[in-house]
């Protein structure tokens, strides 16, 4: 019988699978989707996923055997592997990069180099001299079987021990090997239970109490156990026993507990438990208003003809209630549901609402979860424990096998786009493909749809349902344009706030109402400057100015993380006249505390929400009325629903609008409309104050009128004239190198090669990137606009892959990095 082979997907940036021989002992146990351990290269050991099983040996190399099988069941299903291959092909990356992004870290094995003493090494007759540092390592290895590179560094007090280990290897004193470790570890709980005969006989239990009557600490523990687990009233409860922590948390003696276990009065055992609380949903029916019920029926009607439907519902129209109804129906049919949200911040409020309805059948998946928690959600979807998942963009990779519906909430959001590392995918578009593979339905929801989705709806590719009423008594907010320049001339501008903005905030505070203040820049100020010579502190590694953070008294680069303390004097001229320029959320919060000293002010941005539950804490405080004003970045613009918010302030609308990006107008309309939608929910009347230097700009008046369609038509005529999406497909190729001339030369050479690809296209560039240097790498961009008709994009991508391989093989460009971003904006 000929041997069997497996094509294995490995987490390496190489555009193919690798063929390994399946040992006879594993032939009946392996299949598509199983995790295996394989050797890659001479020393590396990697976790791979089997993508195909067959009988054909590879022609180019001799197949190595699979070293081990990690699971008794596949952790990835064939539909997922199809999805991975589509993503690799569409987003111009490698299948290994997709696998790396798709699998939670906890399901990937780490391969860590270890050293051990060479059994053949003779300390006495060794001909090579051993220095003091090498001797320290050899002495440590005599008492320990193994040391990691990190252990050696700690022993010697050095950052890198590589040179010393290399010397010991050359002297044949040590051997280096790879130790493979399973990263995921289940959560284990230590429990105790009462042993026989004390569970079945009251008399034996009474005798026991007599014996320990002079040992009050043991008696206390036994009484606590019987209080929590009444074994004679409910004997079956003793089987599960009691969490050991219940005893220790009550302050009872640990040594007395150990004595009871030693004397076989109590027995200790371990159980694997879930990291997530068991929650029961409740049957409280969701009541839809007439217009929502009509919208729901229209969605179902559209789904009869179309796979994807766009739900265009104004802010406050109650899209979540419609989602809940649809989710319930799909779950009742036995299928799975995925609800995608753009931000973790959004999950905080919506999840608590959904958990009340769906209880423990709902899983949550986002990047603030630990590796182990994410593995448990993955395993929960595999086992069927979670039939409904709420998550951010990475949730599209979960192992669904019978997906009935995908809902993409706030589908217009830019945070659905992954920028680094590869795959640089758009989660909304990926979700539509995932849905198509499962032959299921996709619902896209937004108050301000992306132009791509609205275009597809108008072209009848998607179904379309419009909700133009707010739920309950809620009215749309009243808009006010506040001219910054006019107030500045009249000396009415105080700490960056116009008189109108200050008055509206004060009115809200007087009425015990709340205000949301939006500024899409964190930190205290965008940058510092010297008033004498104009010096501006810049990042050492990137072409950007450093952002001043007052709280930590430092200047930080938001691209590479570089930071330094604020200088006391200007390094260029020695002047002490250093001042801040512009305003971030930190400065706005400080200004508000000076203007409204009685107000309780919170801040919500990347700096204040780094910890796992920080979002939740801030939103809970605001929702409970413990904060009067919340200052935030784009995190506060969407999906949040607070009864008492009556004022929304947009501090610098021009910063959103005047940005070098063809989508600037679209993004400004979306962000301002979304943040304005937080005002005046329920029956309170809301006000939105937009501070601007150009109140006559037409876009503000279209936002105020809520005329999305008119705005869309104007913008689309521009896009069609200048060939921008959705009329063309775009790709951006960035070349990166530590030397500017090599990066530029590579980019120009690439541009010339791309011109020869026989498809209809426009090539712009190469140009120095908007930020020309990041992390000491110089960047040059080429933008390609491709004709959408026929097969032009697919053909271009295929040819591009070959062009890049050819370039990377050239001596001059071997060290150049090329990144391809499909649908980059």
N, C-alpha and C positions, 0 to 999 in steps of 0.2 A: 504494500500500500504506500503510494507516494506521500512525502511529508506535506503538512499544511503550513501555509504562511499567512501572516497578518500584516496589513498595511497600517502602520501606527502613526497617529497625529502626535507630533512632539512640540513642546512650547519653545520652538526656535524660529527665528525669522528666515526660513528657507521655504521656497514655494512648492513643497511636495510632501507626501507622506513617505515614511521609510519602511521597508519590508523586513520583517523579522521572522525567523523560523519558530513555529509553535512546537514546543517539546511534546513528545507523545503523552507524557503524564498530564498535560493540560488540554489536549485536543478536545475532549468532551466537555470542558468547563468554560472555554472562552467563546466570545462572540462580539458582535458590533456593540460598542459603547462600554466595554469593560476597561477598567484601569489596569495597566500593566507597568512593571518596572523593566526598563531596558537599558543596555549600555549604549552610550552615544559617544563616538570617538574612543580614545584610548582609556580615559579614566572617568569620564562623566557618567553619572547614573541619573536617568530622568523618568518622570512619570509620563506615560503616554496613554492615549485613548485609541482603542482599536476602531479603525474606520471601515475596514474591509477584511474578509477572510477568503482565501483562495488557495489554489494549488500551484501557482506559477512562481518559480524562484526568480529573484532579480538577475538581470543580465550583467549589470555594471559592477556588482560586488557580491561577495559571499554573505548570505544572510546570517546574522548573529542570532542566537536563541533568545527568546523572551526569558528574563531572569525569574520573574514571579508574577503572580496574579494577585491583585489587591482586594477584590471583592467577590462575593458569591453571586452578585447580580450586576447588570449594567447600570452605571450611574448616569449615562447619557443615552438618549434614544435615537433611532435612525433619523427622525424628523429634525432633531437638533443638529445632527451632523450635516444634513442637507442645508439647513439654515446657516451653519458656519461656512460651508463652501460658497453659498450665495454671497454672504457678507464679504468673504475674502476676495471674491471676483469683482463684486460691485464697487467696493471701497478700496480696491487696488492695494491689498496687503496680503500677508501670508496666512495660511490656515493655522499655523502654530501661534501666530499673534492673536487670532480670534479665540483659539482655545485658551490661551493665557488670560484673556479678558473674561472669557465665559465661565471658567471654573473658579469657584471660590478658592482663596489661598489655602484654606484648610483641607481641600481635597487634592492639593498638589504636594508631592513629597519634596523635602529639601535634601539636597545632596551636600553634605558638609565634609570637608577634608579633615582627616584625623591622622595623628602619627602614633606609632608604637615602636618599641625597641626592636631592632633587627636581631632575631635569635642567633644569627651567625656572627654577630659582632663580638669581638674579643677585646675587653678593656685592657688586658695586660699586653698582648702582642700587637696591638693596633699601631700601624706605622704612621698614621696622621696625628699631628698634635691637636688636642681638644682645648679650646680656650675656655675662659671662666663662664661666659654666658651659655655656651654649648653644654658645659658640665651641669649647670643649673637644670637644664631641660632633661639631660640624661638621668640625673639624680631623681627628678620628679617621676620619670617613667619607670624607675625601679619600684616605686611604691604604688604607681597607678598603671593600669593596663594601657591607657590611651590618653592623649591630650588633643584638643582642637587647636587650630591656629590662634584662636582668640585666647585660649588658656595660656598658650606660650607667651603671647604678648603681655598678659597680666602678670605672669611670673617674672618676666624680665623688665616690666615697667616701660615697654615701648609700644608705639602704635602698630608697627608692622614687624612681625617676626619672620617674614618670608625669607630674607637673606640668610638668617641663622639656620632655619630649617633646611633650606636648599644646601647649605654647607654640610649639614649632618647627613643629608641624603647622599651627597657626593662621597662622603667618608664611609658610607654604607653602615652608619650607626643606627639610623632609623628607617622605617618603612612608612610610606604615605598611602592611605587608602580612603575610600569614600564610604561614609556611613549614611545610610538612608533612614530618615526619620519620618514617621507619619505625623503631619502637622495637626490634624483634627483630633481632639480628644473629647469624648462624650463627658457630660457633666455627671459626676458620681456623687451620690448622697449616702452618708453613713447613717444607718438606722439601728435601733435596738428593739428586741422583743423579749417577752417573758418566756422562759423555758418550761418544759414539762418537769415535774408534775404540777407546778404552781398555776398553770392555766386551767387545768381540769378539776382540781380539788381545792375547795375553799379551806378545808382543814390543813392541807399542806402550806397554804399561803399564810394562815394564821400562825402555824408553827414557825414559819420563816420570820414573821414579824416579832415573835417572842425571842428568837435567836439574835435578831439585830436591834432589839429594844435599847441596848446600851450603846448603839452606834447611830446616833441621831442623823448623821449626814447620809448614811446608806438608807435609813428609814425615809428621809425626805425625798430621795430620788425615787424610791419605790412608790411612795404616795403620789408623787408627781406623775409617774408613769400610769398608775391606775386611774388617776383623775383624767388624763388625756385619752387613755385606752381602757375603758371599762370591760376587761376581758370576760368577766362572768356574765355580764348582761349581754354583751355582743362579742362572742368568742372569735368570730371571723375577723374582727379588727386587729387581733394580735398578729395575724399573718403579715400585715403590712407594717406593724410595729409603729415606732415613733422616731422622727428625725432626731439624731443625737444632739443637734444644735439646740433643740427645745430644752434639753437638760442644762447644757452649758450656758445658754442665753439667760436662763433663769437664775444664774449665779450659784448653781449647785456644784458640789465638789467633784472635780474630774477624777481625782485619785480614788474617791469612793465608788465612782461609776466603774472605773477599771477593776476595782476589787470585786464588785458584783458580777462583772463579766468573767473575771478569773475564776470565781466560785460557781460559775455556771447557773447563776440565778437569772442573769440577762445574757442574751446572745447578740453579738454585733454582726451585721451583714451590710452589704453594699448593693445599691440599686442605681441603674442609669435613669436619670430623669431629664425632662425637657427643660430648656432654658426659658421657655415661655409659659406664662400663667395660663391655666385653663379658664376660659371665660365662656359663660353661657349667653347666647343671644336671646333676645326676647321677641315675642310675637306682636309687639306694638305695631299696628298697621301704619304704613306711610300714607298720609292723606295728600292727594294731589289736587291742586286747583284745576278748574275747568281747562284753562289754557295749557297747563302742564299735561293733563290727560290727553288733550288733543295732540300736543307735541309728541307724546309717547306713542300714540296710535300712528301718527305720521312717520315716525322713525321705523316702526314695524312694517308699515306699508312700503317704505323706501327699501328696506332690507329684502323684500321679496324680489326686487329687481337688481339691487346693487350690493356689492360686497362691503363697500365703505360708505358711511353716511356722515356728513358734517352737520353737527348741531350748533347753530349760531344763536346763542342765547345771551341777551344783555346781562350785565353784572346784576346779581341779585334775583335772577329769574328762576332760581331753584333747580339748576341742572343736576345737583347731587341727588335730589329726591328721584329724578327720572333715572339716574344711574342705578340707584338702589333697586328700583322696580325691575329694571332689565336684568341686573345681576341675580336677583331672586329667581326670576323665570328661567335663566340659563342654568343655575345651580340645581333647580328642581328637575330639569331635564337630564341631569347626570353629567353635565359637561363642566369644564373649568373656566374661570374668568380671570383676566389680568387687567387691573386698573393702574395705568401709568400716571404718575404725577411728576412735574418738572423739578421740584425742590423738596428736600427733607423737611424744610420749614412747613410746607403745605401738609405733610403727612400728619403733623402733630394734631391739628384740629379735625381734619376729615377722618383720620383713623379712629379717634374716640367716638365719632358719630357712627362709623361703620361697624365698630366692634360691638356696639349696643345691639345692632341688628344681626350680625353674622357670627359673633362669639368666636370660638376657637377654630372654626373652619376657615378663618381668615388668617393668612400669614402676611408679615410685613418684611420688606427687603430693601435695605438702603445702606449706604457706605458708612454710616455712624455705628452700624452693628459690628461686633467683634467677628473675627474669622470663624470662631466656633458657632456663633449665632447664625451666621449666613449659611454654614454647612447644614445646620438643623432645619432651616427653611427649605434648603435644597432637598434634603432627605424627606422633609414633610410633604413636599410636592410629589416626590417619587413614590412615597408610600400611600398617598391619597389622604393624608391627614389634613393638608391645606388644599381645598379645591378652589379657593379664591385668594389671590395675592394682590396686595397694594404695594407698589414700589416705584423706585426711580428707574432711570434708563437701563441700568444693568439687569433689571428684572426680565428683559426679553430673552435672556439666556437660560432661564430656569427650565427644568426638565418636564415641561407640560407634554402630556400625551393625548389629551382630548379637549383641546382648547375650544370653547364655544363662542367666546367673545373677548375682544380686546377693546378697552375704553382708554382713549388718550385724552386726559383732561388738560386744559390750557395748551392745546396742541400747537399754538403759535410760538411757544416759549423757546428762546435761544438755548436754554440749558439742556434741552433734549439732544443737543449736538455735542459729541465727544471730540475734543480737539487734540488731546495727547494722552497716552500714546495710541498707536494703532490698535484696533480698527477705529478710524475716525468716522464713526457712524452717526446717523440721525435717527434717534430712537423712534420717532413717529413713523418715518418711512420703513424702518426695520420692522416695526410692529405690524404694519400693513402687509409686509411680505410674510411675516410669521403667521399671521391670520390666514393668508392665502394658502400657505402650506398645510394648515390644519382644516382648510375648507370652512373657515368660520367667518364671523363678522367683525368689522372694526367701526367703532363710533368715535369720531373726533369732536371734542367739545371746546368751544371758546366764545368769549364775548367779542374778541377781535381776531378773527381767523387769520392765519398766515395767507399771504397772497397766493401761494402754490395751492393750498387746499381750496380757497375760494374760487380760484381759476378752474380747478378740476371739477368743482360743483357746478359752475356756470357752463362748463363744456359737457356736462351730463355724465362725466366719468364717475363722480360720486353722487349719492343722494344728498338732498339738502332740506333741512328743517330749521325754521327761524322762530325763536321765542322773543317777542318784543315787549313783554310786560314784566314788571318786578313782582315777586311773590308777596302776598298779603297786602298791607297798606303802604308798603315802602314806595317812595317816590324817587325819581332820579335826582341827583344832587344839582345844586345851582352853581354854575361856574363863574369865577371872577378872574379877570386878567389884571395883574398888578405890575405896573411899569417900574422897573428898578431904576432906570436912568432919570425918570421924572422925579421920583422920591429923593434920589441922590442930589439933584439940582436944588430941590426945596429943603434940603437938609433933614429929610424925614426918614432916611434909611438908618436903622439902628442895628448894629451887629449883624449885618447882611439880611435883615428882615424889613420888608416894607411896612408902612403904617397899616394898610389893609390886612396883611397877614397877622400882624400883632393884635389888631382889634378882633379878628375872627377867633384867634386862639383864646384871647381873654374872655370873649363871650361864652365859648364852650366851657372854660374853667368856672365861670360864674354860675353856669347852669348844672355843674357837676357832670359835665359831659367830657368826652375824650377827643384827642387830636392825634392824627398820624402825620409825621413829617418825612417826606421822601427826598433823599439825595443820593444819587447813584455813585457815590465815591466814599470809601471808608477812610479811616485815618483822621488826623486833625486838620491837615491842610495838604493839598497836592504837592507843594514843595516850599522850601525856604529860599530866601534870597538876601544878598547883602545890599543895603540901600546905597552904599558908597560906590561899589565897583560892579554891581550886578551879578556877582558870583552865585551860581546855583549848584548845590551838592548833587553829584550824579553817581550812579552805581558804578563800581569798579568793573563789573562784568557785563553790564547791559547798557544800551543806548537810551536810558531813561533817567529822569530825575528821581531822587529819593523822596518818599512820602513821609511827612513829619507826623509822628504819633506822640502826642503830649503825655498820655497816661504813663507810657514806659520811658519817656524822655529819650527817644531814639528816632533815627531816620531809617526807613526800610524800603527795600526794593520789592515790589509786589510781583516781580517776575522770577527772581532767583532766590529770594529770601535773604540776600545780603543786608546786614544792618550795622549801623555805627552810632555812637553817641553824638548828641548835638554839640558842635564846637562852641566854645565860649567866645571865640573871635573868628572873623573871616580868615580862612587859610590863605586867601589871595592877597588881601590888603591890610589885614590886622584890625579892621574896624569891628566895633562891638554892635553895630547897627544891623543885626540880623532880624529879619522879619518873615512872617509866614504869608504865603500868597495862595488865594483860593480857600475853599472850605470843604472839609470832609464831614462824615457823620459825627466824629468825636468833637469837632469844633462847634458844629451846630448844636449838639446836646449841651455843651458848655455855655454857648450864647443864650440858649433858651433858659438855662438855670439862672442866668443873670437878669434876663428880661422878666421871668416869672418865678421869683424865688420861692413862692409858696407851692409850685407845681412839683409833682413827683415824676421824674423823667427817666425813661429807659432807652437803651440803644440796642439795635439788632442788626449786626453785620458780621462779616467773617471773623472779626477779632473777638466778638463777644459770644460767639456760638461754636467755639471749637470743641467743647466737651460734648459728650454723648447726649445729655438731656438739657443742654443750655437753651435750645429752641423752646422746648416744652415749658421750661421754668419761666422764660420771658413772656411767652404767650399766655400762660396760666395767670401770671401776675397782672398782665394787661386785661385779660378777660374778667378777672375777679375784681377789677377796679382798683388794684393796688398801685397802678401807674396812671398818670393823667395824660402824659404825652409820650408817644413812642416814635423815636427817630430811627430810620432804617434805610437800607439799600433796596435793591429789587426784590429782596426776600419778602418785603411787606406789601408788594404790589398785587399779589394774586391769591385768590381762594380763601382769604381770611375773613371771618364773619364775626363782628363784634357789635353788640346792641347799642353801646353808648357812644360810638364814634360818629361825630357830627361834622368834624372839620378835617379835611385833608389838605396839607400844604406841600406844594412842589417848589423847592427852594430855587432851583436853577434849571428851568425847562430848556434853555438854550444849549446847555451842555449835552443833552440827549439828542437835540435836533441837528445841531451843526457838528456832525461827526463825519470823517471821510469814508463813507460806506454807502453804497447805493440803497441799502435798506434803512438808512437813518430816519427817513420820514415815516416809514412803516413802523419801525421800533418806537419812535416817539409817540405816534398815535396809540399804539398798543399799551405802552407803559403808562402814559398819562391817563388813558381811559380805564385801565385796570386799577391803578391806585385810587383814582377818583371813585371807582365802584365800591371802595370800602366805606364811603361816607353815606350816612342816612339810611342804614339798613333798618328793617322793621318800620315803625311808624314815625321815626324822627326825621326831621328835614335836614339834609346835609349841605355843606358848602365846600367847594373846592377852590383854593386860591393858587393860581399859577403865576409865579414870579418870572418875568422875562424882560429882556432889553428890546424885544421886537414884538410888541403885542399885535401888530398889524399882519403878522405872518398868517397866511390863509389856513394853514394846518390847525391853528388854535381854534379858529372859527368852525372848522369842520368837526373838531373834537367836541366843541360846545354843543353843536347841533346834533351830534351823534350820527353824522352822515357818513357812515363807513363806506357805503357803496359809491358815493360821489368821490370820496377821497381815493378809493380803489381805482376807479375809472381814470382819474387824472394821472395817478402814479403809473398805471399800466401802459398808458400811451407813451410815457417817457421810456419805460423799460423796453417796449417793443421797438421804439426808434433806435435805441442804443444797444440792442441785443443783450438783455439781461434776463435772468430767470423770472418767470417760468417759461420764457420763449426759447431759451437755450439751456443746455446742460453745461455746468462750469466745473473745471478742475484747477486746483492751484498746486504747483510743484515748487517746493522750497529747497534750495541748496544751502547747506550749512558747512562751514569750515572755520578753523581758528585763524586762518590767514585770509584776509579780505580779497586779495588778488586771485587766489585759487578758487574761492567760492564764486566770484564773479565770472572767471573764465569757464568754470564747469557749467554755470547757468547759461552762458552764451552758447557754448558748444551744444548743450541739451536743446536749447531753443532752435538752433539750426537743424538738428536731427528731427525734431518734431514737425518742422515745416514739410518734410518729405512724406509724412504719413498721409495716404490718399483718402482723406475724409474732409468734408466741408467744415471749416473751422476759422476762428480768429485767435491769433496768439498775441498777447500783450506782454511786453517785458522782454528780457528780464529787467526788473527794477529792484533797487534796494528796498527791503521790506519796511513796512510802516515803523517797526522798531528794528533797526538795522543790526543790532547786536544783542544777543541774549545768552547768558552763561558763557561768555567769552567766545561764542560762535557767531560769525558774521552770516547774515541771512540775505538771500536774493530770491525774489518771487517771479514766477511765470504764471500768468493767468490764461487759461484756454477756454474759449467759448465754443461749444460743439453744437452742431445742428442736431435737433432732437429726432428728426425724421429718420426713417429706415433704421439701419443698425449702426449708425455712425459712432455713438458713445462706446458700444461694446467693442467695435473694431479698433477704435483709437486706444482703449485701455489694453487690449491684447498686444498691439504694436508697441505701446509705451513700456510694457513690462520687458520686452526684448531690448528696447533702446536703453533702458536703465541698466539691464544686465551687462550690455556691451560697454556702457560708460564705466561701470564699477570695475570691470576687468582691466581698464586702461591704467597704466602705472601712475599717471599724473593725478587721477581722480579716485584712487583706491580709498583714500582717507576722507573723501567727501561724503556727507550724508544727504540723501535725497528723500524728502517726505512728500507723499502724494495725498492731497486732501480733496476728496470728491464732494461736490455740493458744499463748498467751504463756508458760505455765508449764511 
